[in-house]
Amino acid sequence: MDIGSLIAALLLGFVCGAIARALVPNDAFKAMSGWKSWAASTVLGLLGALLGYWVFTGLLGIGDEDKFDWGGIIGALIGSIIVVAVGSAIIKRTGAGRV
């Protein structure tokens, strides 16, 4: 992986994570601010992108091996929404988000 691919993956992860966090109501990550919020969005987006790639390309056979195509971006966004919703439910259930 070259530096350009790494930067592109981080940007895709951040954008998908931020959109997913905006679309999931009352997520457990809303109380974060500053660099923690940026980091959470990026990590959740990257995990969601991996989940989306695995589901759509691996399980369903939809998509291809291109780095950035519309199917990959949509899969990453759907995966990110799933990761934010599941992660938020786990944090709320276990009480790990309480201070």
Disulfide bonds with the S-S distance in Angstrom:
none
